[in-house]
């Protein structure tokens, strides 16, 4: 049965692709998704690695996992400069961000889909000593291909949501066989570690390291990136930024309405909106246009440095009178319609709402605003970050708002009582500082897994 598994999976994947093909085609035409990387995804024709230095292949699905790898990559570069590090990702937004953050030093490519021929071809071209999967990417053919080519496999920042655990438990014999092929599972917490063991992971290979998200959180508001964004947006020291980040519908509408309700009473208030998905930028722009607030697109603000210019911002047009044109001083609301800047924007905020928590996404990363000392709140739907939420709430370092009205009350309270808002943020920041250290523990565990592989037929050209 297990020998036939790759062929069974191929059939399942092909069937699912066929069923989803109308939607995939529509998304490619209307949103530009899935247009890139066909040869890499379907055939495994990833960039061929040259040389025989030890190689670590790190895989991150999308933007969140790509950001998560930052501290691990930095530590590996520092401790093992002789190693080759390559990064793969699945989504276009993840790929674009990985190229921007890591492409100057490392090879970045789309991970092949879990077809047996694609992952085998990719392994032969990359020839990794170690495959590192961020959080939870249990793709059977990919893991099997790594093992077949002599590479070790590790999961870092491992997590298992309630839904994932229930689903995998129904397939426990197959999952257990897969987990036995993994050499290290670095789990975020004891509960996750126990879940991996219950699914069949060998006990001695499961280690609790803590969450890498704490290490990746920036705690210094005076960092260069945030300073440049403050200058770009012309944010004065006495202005109060209410930032709604990683939002989905209808969270932007709530934030706009709350800003409109409070702006007259609090003239120093500014609003920054950062939608989670780039395909929604235009939708949110239309919301702002209809609202009547004075607003500006981040991409049209005047560039103040070569670094910001490289992000794709458009030069200002001095005589453009449109409210959302390329202007120096919007003095109201900013729509951040660029990718990969949210972390630095959080450093400009006094009051923060973490999106995806009123809708279906079950929350986004609330450590970033907490680390800066932002007075942070989020909605009730945060299952994907349950452990982090419980820690923040236990430390009184963030608050839950149940609906739009409670969100408005939170913002109003923070404006009326800035001392209490500041203390809330300070408690969140203190928690983040106390929890850091997972990167060091993770890298210590990864290093023994990498051994120089002898030159073999794997170095030959692959189709």
Kinemage of the C-alpha trace (Angstrom):
@kinemage 1
@onewidth
@group {chain A} dominant
@subgroup {mainchain}
@vectorlist {calphas} color= white
{ca unk a 1} P 0.000 0.000 0.000
{ca unk a 2} L 2.709 2.486 1.032
{ca unk a 3} L 4.737 1.688 -2.102
{ca unk a 4} L 1.723 2.639 -4.213
{ca unk a 5} L 1.080 5.814 -2.259
{ca unk a 6} L 3.019 8.204 -4.593
{ca unk a 7} L 0.991 7.007 -7.586
{ca unk a 8} L -2.288 7.232 -5.663
{ca unk a 9} L -1.412 10.765 -4.596
{ca unk a 10} L -0.549 11.729 -8.170
{ca unk a 11} L -3.990 10.601 -9.250
{ca unk a 12} L -5.679 12.488 -6.418
{ca unk a 13} L -3.729 15.686 -7.177
{ca unk a 14} L -4.500 15.489 -10.892
{ca unk a 15} L -8.192 14.953 -10.205
{ca unk a 16} L -8.305 17.917 -7.837
{ca unk a 17} L -6.470 20.112 -10.354
{ca unk a 18} L -8.907 19.123 -13.072
{ca unk a 19} L -11.904 19.915 -10.872
{ca unk a 20} L -10.403 23.241 -9.830
{ca unk a 21} L -9.165 24.215 -13.291
{ca unk a 22} L -12.064 26.614 -14.111
{ca unk a 23} L -11.472 28.521 -10.886
{ca unk a 24} L -7.679 28.501 -11.399
{ca unk a 25} L -8.103 29.830 -14.936
{ca unk a 26} L -10.496 32.538 -13.758
{ca unk a 27} L -8.117 33.605 -10.957
{ca unk a 28} L -5.201 33.694 -13.401
{ca unk a 29} L -7.125 35.921 -15.823
{ca unk a 30} L -8.801 38.260 -13.329
{ca unk a 31} L -6.265 38.445 -10.473
{ca unk a 32} L -2.990 37.413 -12.075
{ca unk a 33} L -2.633 34.430 -9.738
{ca unk a 34} L -0.985 31.145 -10.750
{ca unk a 35} L 0.612 32.640 -13.874
{ca unk a 36} L 4.205 32.218 -12.798
{ca unk a 37} L 6.457 29.260 -12.137
{ca unk a 38} L 4.677 26.580 -14.163
{ca unk a 39} L 7.870 24.705 -14.992
{ca unk a 40} L 8.994 24.801 -11.370
{ca unk a 41} L 5.615 23.786 -9.963
{ca unk a 42} L 4.591 21.087 -12.439
{ca unk a 43} L 7.939 19.729 -13.623
{ca unk a 44} L 10.293 20.536 -10.774
{ca unk a 45} L 12.551 22.606 -13.024
{ca unk a 46} L 13.869 24.708 -10.168
{ca unk a 47} L 17.251 26.492 -10.447
{ca unk a 48} L 20.068 23.957 -10.568
{ca unk a 49} L 22.531 24.251 -7.707
{ca unk a 50} L 26.190 24.474 -8.655
{ca unk a 51} L 28.936 23.063 -6.448
{ca unk a 52} L 28.950 20.598 -3.573
{ca unk a 53} L 28.861 22.764 -0.484
{ca unk a 54} L 26.391 21.636 2.195
{ca unk a 55} L 22.937 22.871 1.214
{ca unk a 56} L 19.816 23.636 3.235
{ca unk a 57} L 16.516 24.028 1.381
{ca unk a 58} L 14.025 26.049 3.422
{ca unk a 59} L 10.376 26.010 2.362
{ca unk a 60} L 7.846 28.687 3.359
{ca unk a 61} L 4.308 28.616 1.979
{ca unk a 62} L 3.392 32.282 1.843
{ca unk a 63} L 4.180 35.724 3.243
{ca unk a 64} L 3.798 34.820 6.904
{ca unk a 65} L 6.185 31.886 6.708
{ca unk a 66} L 8.618 33.842 4.499
{ca unk a 67} L 8.855 36.522 7.185
{ca unk a 68} L 9.159 33.806 9.819
{ca unk a 69} L 12.364 32.476 8.208
{ca unk a 70} L 14.219 35.774 8.597
{ca unk a 71} L 15.828 35.115 11.974
{ca unk a 72} L 16.648 31.480 11.127
{ca unk a 73} L 18.319 32.478 7.859
{ca unk a 74} L 20.321 35.201 9.595
{ca unk a 75} L 21.497 32.795 12.283
{ca unk a 76} L 22.442 30.098 9.763
{ca unk a 77} L 24.398 32.643 7.700
{ca unk a 78} L 26.268 33.769 10.781
{ca unk a 79} L 26.999 30.313 12.185
{ca unk a 80} L 27.523 28.429 8.923
{ca unk a 81} L 28.641 30.875 6.213
{ca unk a 82} L 30.003 27.985 4.164
{ca unk a 83} L 26.515 26.502 3.664
{ca unk a 84} L 24.325 27.191 0.655
{ca unk a 85} L 20.800 28.262 1.620
{ca unk a 86} L 17.938 28.156 -0.898
{ca unk a 87} L 14.334 29.238 -0.294
{ca unk a 88} L 11.141 27.988 -1.905
{ca unk a 89} L 7.607 29.236 -1.526
{ca unk a 90} L 4.180 28.411 -2.900
{ca unk a 91} L 2.247 31.635 -3.466
{ca unk a 92} L 3.078 34.602 -5.679
{ca unk a 93} L 2.960 37.017 -2.752
{ca unk a 94} L 5.298 34.748 -0.827
{ca unk a 95} L 7.631 34.464 -3.810
{ca unk a 96} L 7.729 38.226 -4.397
{ca unk a 97} L 8.454 38.889 -0.728
{ca unk a 98} L 11.144 36.203 -0.572
{ca unk a 99} L 12.852 37.676 -3.639
{ca unk a 100} L 12.767 41.128 -2.068
{ca unk a 101} L 14.009 40.022 1.361
{ca unk a 102} L 16.441 37.240 0.455
{ca unk a 103} L 16.953 37.184 -3.315
{ca unk a 104} L 20.180 39.214 -3.269
{ca unk a 105} L 21.957 36.516 -1.237
{ca unk a 106} L 20.008 33.324 -1.841
{ca unk a 107} L 18.269 31.455 -4.646
{ca unk a 108} L 14.480 31.746 -4.441
{ca unk a 109} L 12.050 29.593 -6.415
{ca unk a 110} L 8.526 28.184 -6.467
{ca unk a 111} L 8.258 24.859 -4.682
{ca unk a 112} L 7.122 22.032 -6.960
{ca unk a 113} L 3.634 20.703 -6.439
{ca unk a 114} L 3.571 17.355 -4.664
{ca unk a 115} L 3.661 15.239 -7.844
{ca unk a 116} L 6.246 12.481 -7.561
{ca unk a 117} L 8.047 13.416 -10.790
{ca unk a 118} L 8.181 17.125 -9.931
{ca unk a 119} L 9.585 16.766 -6.429
{ca unk a 120} L 12.081 14.107 -7.553
{ca unk a 121} L 13.346 16.358 -10.332
{ca unk a 122} L 13.627 19.305 -7.958
{ca unk a 123} L 15.590 17.264 -5.429
{ca unk a 124} L 18.024 16.144 -8.110
{ca unk a 125} L 18.591 19.746 -9.177
{ca unk a 126} L 18.976 21.250 -5.685
{ca unk a 127} L 20.691 18.272 -4.002
{ca unk a 128} L 19.963 19.448 -0.447
{ca unk a 129} L 21.503 17.972 2.668
{ca unk a 130} L 18.535 19.172 4.681
{ca unk a 131} L 14.954 20.119 3.808
{ca unk a 132} L 13.420 22.529 6.345
{ca unk a 133} L 9.636 22.979 6.348
{ca unk a 134} L 8.200 26.027 8.127
{ca unk a 135} L 5.312 25.347 10.537
{ca unk a 136} L 3.407 22.482 8.877
{ca unk a 137} L 3.923 21.325 5.306
{ca unk a 138} L 3.356 17.585 5.322
{ca unk a 139} L 3.588 16.859 1.596
{ca unk a 140} L 4.196 13.085 1.332
{ca unk a 141} L 5.946 12.954 -2.049
{ca unk a 142} L 8.203 15.912 -1.217
{ca unk a 143} L 9.291 14.370 2.078
{ca unk a 144} L 9.773 10.967 0.472
{ca unk a 145} L 11.835 12.492 -2.353
{ca unk a 146} L 14.082 14.224 0.182
{ca unk a 147} L 14.633 10.975 2.057
{ca unk a 148} L 15.295 9.072 -1.182
{ca unk a 149} L 18.044 11.522 -2.155
{ca unk a 150} L 19.689 11.249 1.264
{ca unk a 151} L 18.529 14.562 2.720
{ca unk a 152} L 17.357 14.945 6.289
{ca unk a 153} L 13.958 16.571 6.872
{ca unk a 154} L 12.995 18.993 9.646
{ca unk a 155} L 9.893 20.934 10.617
{ca unk a 156} L 10.585 24.214 12.425
{ca unk a 157} L 8.118 26.340 14.361
{ca unk a 158} L 5.840 23.326 14.101
{ca unk a 159} L 2.174 23.836 14.843
{ca unk a 160} L -1.006 21.788 14.534
{ca unk a 161} L -4.317 23.614 14.652
{ca unk a 162} L -7.409 21.893 15.994
{ca unk a 163} L -8.690 21.276 12.456
{ca unk a 164} L -5.344 19.936 11.210
{ca unk a 165} L -5.001 17.623 14.189
{ca unk a 166} L -8.506 16.217 13.740
{ca unk a 167} L -7.954 15.717 10.016
{ca unk a 168} L -4.573 14.022 10.387
{ca unk a 169} L -5.866 11.801 13.184
{ca unk a 170} L -8.397 10.279 10.777
{ca unk a 171} L -5.471 9.242 8.571
{ca unk a 172} L -3.163 8.253 11.403
{ca unk a 173} L -1.526 5.171 9.794
{ca unk a 174} L -0.493 7.187 6.747
{ca unk a 175} L 0.481 10.249 8.782
{ca unk a 176} L 2.525 8.152 11.218
{ca unk a 177} L 4.439 6.622 8.316
{ca unk a 178} L 5.147 10.126 7.015
{ca unk a 179} L 6.221 11.523 10.381
{ca unk a 180} L 8.689 8.663 10.843
{ca unk a 181} L 10.550 10.024 7.804
{ca unk a 182} L 11.057 13.398 9.518
{ca unk a 183} L 14.271 13.734 11.499
{ca unk a 184} L 13.338 16.732 13.653
{ca unk a 185} L 10.086 18.405 14.669
{ca unk a 186} L 10.769 21.686 16.479
{ca unk a 187} L 7.362 22.466 18.009
{ca unk a 188} L 6.130 25.856 19.183
{ca unk a 189} L 4.773 24.553 22.491
{ca unk a 190} L 4.181 21.455 24.583
{ca unk a 191} L 0.603 20.977 23.350
{ca unk a 192} L 1.730 20.887 19.709
{ca unk a 193} L 4.599 18.546 20.555
{ca unk a 194} L 2.198 16.110 22.206
{ca unk a 195} L -0.111 16.231 19.187
{ca unk a 196} L 2.751 15.270 16.872
{ca unk a 197} L 3.600 12.346 19.169
{ca unk a 198} L -0.041 11.203 19.195
{ca unk a 199} L 0.012 11.185 15.401
{ca unk a 200} L 2.986 8.843 15.418
{ca unk a 201} L 6.102 11.022 15.406
{ca unk a 202} L 8.996 9.336 17.239
{ca unk a 203} L 9.152 10.864 20.710
{ca unk a 204} L 12.884 11.539 20.628
{ca unk a 205} L 12.574 13.605 17.440
{ca unk a 206} L 10.004 16.051 18.828
{ca unk a 207} L 11.442 19.030 20.715
{ca unk a 208} L 9.763 22.156 22.112
{ca unk a 209} L 11.709 25.224 20.986
{ca unk a 210} L 9.148 28.026 21.350
{ca unk a 211} L 7.769 30.228 18.597
{ca unk a 212} L 10.056 31.867 16.052
{ca unk a 213} L 7.443 34.601 15.702
{ca unk a 214} L 8.648 36.120 18.976
{ca unk a 215} L 12.214 36.333 17.674
{ca unk a 216} L 11.133 37.867 14.387
{ca unk a 217} L 9.184 40.644 16.077
{ca unk a 218} L 10.936 44.036 16.013
{ca unk a 219} L 10.772 45.878 19.332
{ca unk a 220} L 12.576 49.125 18.430
{ca unk a 221} L 10.321 51.836 17.016
{ca unk a 222} L 13.392 53.812 16.006
{ca unk a 223} L 14.426 51.282 13.340
{ca unk a 224} L 15.437 52.724 9.973
{ca unk a 225} L 12.472 51.312 8.067
{ca unk a 226} L 9.859 52.733 10.426
{ca unk a 227} L 11.619 56.111 10.542
{ca unk a 228} L 11.539 56.326 6.759
{ca unk a 229} L 7.864 55.407 6.609
{ca unk a 230} L 7.024 58.044 9.202
{ca unk a 231} L 8.871 60.595 7.090
{ca unk a 232} L 7.213 59.352 3.912
{ca unk a 233} L 3.756 59.711 5.459
{ca unk a 234} L 4.683 63.033 7.097
{ca unk a 235} L 3.600 61.769 10.515
{ca unk a 236} L 4.214 64.386 13.179
{ca unk a 237} L 5.326 63.376 16.673
{ca unk a 238} L 2.035 64.502 18.214
{ca unk a 239} L -0.151 62.612 15.728
{ca unk a 240} L -1.860 59.395 16.807
{ca unk a 241} L -1.920 56.549 14.305
{ca unk a 242} L -4.768 54.038 14.396
{ca unk a 243} L -3.558 51.156 12.229
{ca unk a 244} L -5.749 48.282 11.027
{ca unk a 245} L -3.428 45.616 9.636
{ca unk a 246} L -3.836 42.314 7.751
{ca unk a 247} L -7.488 43.159 7.285
{ca unk a 248} L -10.234 41.428 5.349
{ca unk a 249} L -13.786 42.553 4.605
{ca unk a 250} L -15.615 44.110 6.441
{ca unk a 251} L -12.797 45.191 8.757
{ca unk a 252} L -11.629 48.078 6.578
{ca unk a 253} L -15.168 49.468 6.514
{ca unk a 254} L -15.309 49.296 10.312
{ca unk a 255} L -11.976 51.117 10.642
{ca unk a 256} L -13.051 53.880 8.231
{ca unk a 257} L -16.350 54.387 10.045
{ca unk a 258} L -14.621 54.554 13.423
{ca unk a 259} L -12.065 57.012 12.111
{ca unk a 260} L -14.831 59.213 10.701
{ca unk a 261} L -16.704 59.088 14.013
{ca unk a 262} L -13.645 60.178 16.011
{ca unk a 263} L -11.642 62.431 13.672
{ca unk a 264} L -13.474 65.656 14.473
{ca unk a 265} L -13.131 65.112 18.212
{ca unk a 266} L -9.477 64.040 17.932
{ca unk a 267} L -7.863 66.097 15.136
{ca unk a 268} L -4.442 64.454 15.699
{ca unk a 269} L -5.850 61.042 14.714
{ca unk a 270} L -4.570 59.364 11.527
{ca unk a 271} L -5.713 56.095 9.965
{ca unk a 272} L -3.489 53.545 8.219
{ca unk a 273} L -5.145 50.589 6.439
{ca unk a 274} L -3.122 47.516 5.414
{ca unk a 275} L -5.292 44.880 3.664
{ca unk a 276} L -3.992 41.329 3.901
{ca unk a 277} L -4.290 40.443 0.197
{ca unk a 278} L -3.012 42.597 -2.703
{ca unk a 279} L -5.999 41.675 -4.872
{ca unk a 280} L -8.192 43.649 -2.449
{ca unk a 281} L -6.250 46.920 -2.692
{ca unk a 282} L -8.626 48.330 -5.314
{ca unk a 283} L -11.689 47.234 -3.372
{ca unk a 284} L -10.453 49.100 -0.285
{ca unk a 285} L -9.521 52.106 -2.424
{ca unk a 286} L -13.145 52.274 -3.574
{ca unk a 287} L -14.316 52.143 0.049
{ca unk a 288} L -12.107 55.121 0.851
{ca unk a 289} L -13.246 56.981 -2.253
{ca unk a 290} L -16.900 56.566 -1.283
{ca unk a 291} L -16.236 57.486 2.359
{ca unk a 292} L -15.176 61.034 1.542
{ca unk a 293} L -12.106 60.974 3.804
{ca unk a 294} L -8.917 62.532 2.523
{ca unk a 295} L -6.641 59.638 1.684
{ca unk a 296} L -3.494 58.608 -0.130
{ca unk a 297} L -2.081 55.432 -1.571
{ca unk a 298} L 1.218 54.343 -0.058
{ca unk a 299} L 2.516 53.579 -3.554
{ca unk a 300} L 1.960 57.198 -4.601
{ca unk a 301} L 3.598 58.917 -1.675
{ca unk a 302} L 6.777 60.764 -2.518
{ca unk a 303} L 9.892 58.599 -2.112
{ca unk a 304} L 12.315 59.946 0.451
{ca unk a 305} L 15.170 57.493 -0.110
{ca unk a 306} L 16.604 55.111 -2.646
{ca unk a 307} L 15.503 52.215 -0.458
{ca unk a 308} L 11.880 53.308 -0.559
{ca unk a 309} L 12.148 54.104 -4.253
{ca unk a 310} L 13.174 50.537 -4.902
{ca unk a 311} L 9.910 49.363 -3.351
{ca unk a 312} L 8.068 50.709 -6.366
{ca unk a 313} L 6.666 53.945 -5.005
{ca unk a 314} L 5.842 56.470 -7.658
{ca unk a 315} L 7.427 59.885 -7.847
{ca unk a 316} L 5.201 62.714 -6.729
{ca unk a 317} L 3.396 64.943 -9.150
{ca unk a 318} L 3.545 68.411 -7.656
{ca unk a 319} L 0.470 69.823 -9.357
{ca unk a 320} L -1.871 66.832 -8.929
{ca unk a 321} L -4.868 67.949 -6.856
{ca unk a 322} L -6.633 64.589 -6.496
{ca unk a 323} L -7.170 63.575 -2.869
{ca unk a 324} L -5.493 60.205 -3.387
{ca unk a 325} L -2.724 61.326 -5.751
{ca unk a 326} L 1.020 61.422 -5.182
{ca unk a 327} L 1.149 63.986 -2.409
{ca unk a 328} L 3.591 64.908 0.316
{ca unk a 329} L 1.184 65.387 3.200
{ca unk a 330} L -2.090 63.400 3.089
{ca unk a 331} L -2.966 64.349 6.709
{ca unk a 332} L -5.733 61.791 7.082
{ca unk a 333} L -5.701 58.200 5.862
{ca unk a 334} L -3.134 56.013 4.103
{ca unk a 335} L -3.926 52.855 2.176
{ca unk a 336} L -0.819 50.679 2.212
{ca unk a 337} L -1.041 49.089 -1.235
{ca unk a 338} L 2.448 47.573 -1.180
{ca unk a 339} L 3.621 44.154 0.015
{ca unk a 340} L 5.992 43.354 2.854
{ca unk a 341} L 5.853 46.632 4.804
{ca unk a 342} L 3.314 45.898 7.539
{ca unk a 343} L 5.898 45.124 10.219
{ca unk a 344} L 7.550 48.525 9.784
{ca unk a 345} L 4.187 50.321 9.618
{ca unk a 346} L 3.219 48.832 12.987
{ca unk a 347} L 6.103 50.841 14.433
{ca unk a 348} L 4.273 54.047 13.518
{ca unk a 349} L 1.083 53.041 15.355
{ca unk a 350} L -0.239 54.048 18.752
{ca unk a 351} L -3.459 52.030 18.511
{ca unk a 352} L -3.669 48.794 16.534
{ca unk a 353} L -6.309 46.367 15.322
{ca unk a 354} L -5.105 43.012 13.969
{ca unk a 355} L -7.355 41.888 11.143
{ca unk a 356} L -8.628 38.540 9.983
{ca unk a 357} L -10.198 38.241 13.433
{ca unk a 358} L -13.770 39.305 12.588
{ca unk a 359} L -13.904 37.111 9.487
{ca unk a 360} L -12.999 33.627 8.326
{ca unk a 361} L -9.204 33.699 8.536
{ca unk a 362} L -9.010 33.119 12.311
{ca unk a 363} L -6.543 35.923 12.948
{ca unk a 364} L -3.147 37.187 11.867
{ca unk a 365} L 0.134 37.886 13.633
{ca unk a 366} L -0.563 40.050 16.679
{ca unk a 367} L 3.005 39.852 17.978
{ca unk a 368} L 4.252 42.534 15.591
{ca unk a 369} L 2.186 45.387 17.078
{ca unk a 370} L 2.606 44.042 20.616
{ca unk a 371} L 6.400 44.001 20.192
{ca unk a 372} L 6.398 47.716 19.371
{ca unk a 373} L 4.268 48.496 22.426
{ca unk a 374} L 1.181 49.336 20.368
{ca unk a 375} L -2.110 49.295 22.288
{ca unk a 376} L -3.322 46.179 20.480
{ca unk a 377} L -6.724 44.613 20.006
{ca unk a 378} L -8.212 41.935 17.763
{ca unk a 379} L -11.532 40.254 17.163
{ca unk a 380} L -12.763 36.974 18.676
{ca unk a 381} L -11.741 34.695 15.794
{ca unk a 382} L -8.052 33.989 16.417
{ca unk a 383} L -7.846 30.197 16.440
{ca unk a 384} L -4.709 30.146 14.265
{ca unk a 385} L -2.874 32.129 16.955
{ca unk a 386} L -4.570 30.621 19.985
{ca unk a 387} L -1.397 30.063 22.000
{ca unk a 388} L -0.038 33.560 21.357
{ca unk a 389} L -3.425 35.110 22.098
{ca unk a 390} L -3.677 33.285 25.419
{ca unk a 391} L -0.204 34.488 26.404
{ca unk a 392} L -0.961 38.100 25.481
{ca unk a 393} L -4.293 38.063 27.297
{ca unk a 394} L -2.780 36.424 30.387
{ca unk a 395} L -0.147 39.183 30.452
{ca unk a 396} L -2.849 41.854 29.940
{ca unk a 397} L -0.866 42.856 26.856
{ca unk a 398} L -3.787 42.997 24.398
{ca unk a 399} L -7.582 43.005 24.358
{ca unk a 400} L -10.316 41.156 22.478
{ca unk a 401} L -13.108 43.194 20.883
{ca unk a 402} L -16.215 41.249 19.991
{ca unk a 403} L -17.618 43.455 17.241
{ca unk a 404} L -17.408 46.798 15.488
{ca unk a 405} L -18.904 48.731 18.428
{ca unk a 406} L -16.379 47.285 20.886
{ca unk a 407} L -13.582 48.165 18.468
{ca unk a 408} L -14.766 51.779 18.454
{ca unk a 409} L -14.941 51.752 22.258
{ca unk a 410} L -11.365 50.423 22.417
{ca unk a 411} L -10.051 53.162 20.134
{ca unk a 412} L -11.976 55.863 22.009
{ca unk a 413} L -10.672 54.568 25.359
{ca unk a 414} L -7.099 54.632 24.100
{ca unk a 415} L -7.557 58.222 22.927
{ca unk a 416} L -9.194 59.345 26.172
{ca unk a 417} L -6.715 57.569 28.451
{ca unk a 418} L -3.310 57.487 26.703
{ca unk a 419} L -1.559 56.396 29.913
{ca unk a 420} L -3.595 53.179 30.154
{ca unk a 421} L -3.136 52.585 26.416
{ca unk a 422} L 0.617 52.992 26.788
{ca unk a 423} L 0.691 50.556 29.724
{ca unk a 424} L -1.275 47.991 27.714
{ca unk a 425} L 1.315 48.243 24.945
{ca unk a 426} L 4.228 48.030 27.377
{ca unk a 427} L 2.886 44.797 28.851
{ca unk a 428} L 2.603 43.275 25.382
{ca unk a 429} L 6.147 44.322 24.524
{ca unk a 430} L 7.484 42.880 27.787
{ca unk a 431} L 5.904 39.505 26.968
{ca unk a 432} L 7.541 39.406 23.531
{ca unk a 433} L 10.961 40.228 24.964
{ca unk a 434} L 10.590 37.516 27.617
{ca unk a 435} L 9.682 34.826 25.048
{ca unk a 436} L 12.503 35.363 22.571
{ca unk a 437} L 15.194 32.733 21.994
{ca unk a 438} L 13.498 30.118 19.765
{ca unk a 439} L 15.814 30.852 16.820
{ca unk a 440} L 18.944 29.976 18.752
{ca unk a 441} L 17.424 26.727 20.017
{ca unk a 442} L 16.170 25.816 16.525
{ca unk a 443} L 19.472 26.450 14.744
{ca unk a 444} L 21.350 24.418 17.364
{ca unk a 445} L 19.097 21.464 16.522
{ca unk a 446} L 19.398 21.913 12.738
{ca unk a 447} L 23.179 22.032 12.521
{ca unk a 448} L 23.859 18.354 13.415
{ca unk a 449} L 21.427 17.252 10.691
{ca unk a 450} L 23.641 18.632 7.924
{ca unk a 451} L 26.482 16.450 6.751
{ca unk a 452} L 28.417 16.858 3.533
{ca unk a 453} L 27.039 14.437 0.959
{ca unk a 454} L 29.464 12.674 -1.352
{ca unk a 455} L 29.354 13.625 -5.015
{ca unk a 456} L 26.855 11.222 -6.648
{ca unk a 457} L 24.737 10.825 -9.720
{ca unk a 458} L 22.364 13.328 -8.129
{ca unk a 459} L 24.643 16.096 -9.408
{ca unk a 460} L 23.947 15.169 -13.016
{ca unk a 461} L 21.479 17.036 -15.163
{ca unk a 462} L 17.853 16.253 -14.470
{ca unk a 463} L 15.097 16.578 -17.020
